[in-house]
Amino acid sequence: MHRPIDRFEAGFNQVILYLAYLVALSIGLFAALIPLNLFLIKTQLGSIWWLYEGVEYTLY
């Protein structure tokens, strides 16, 4: 027998796992995009002007 609390717990665990994947993905993107942005600035090819604002808003 599955009690309602067990179903709730299973769903809650799936939601938390999904959110953890999103956080890991965003940290991975930051880790790749920040050095890319610094490289673009150093070689004077341009910049990703929205990157720092995006990082700031995503972390909040």
Summary of the structure (lengths in Angstrom):
residues: 60
radius of gyration: 18.7
end to end distance: 40.8
largest distance: 64.5
contacts: 112
relative contact order: 0.09
helix: 80%
strand: 0%
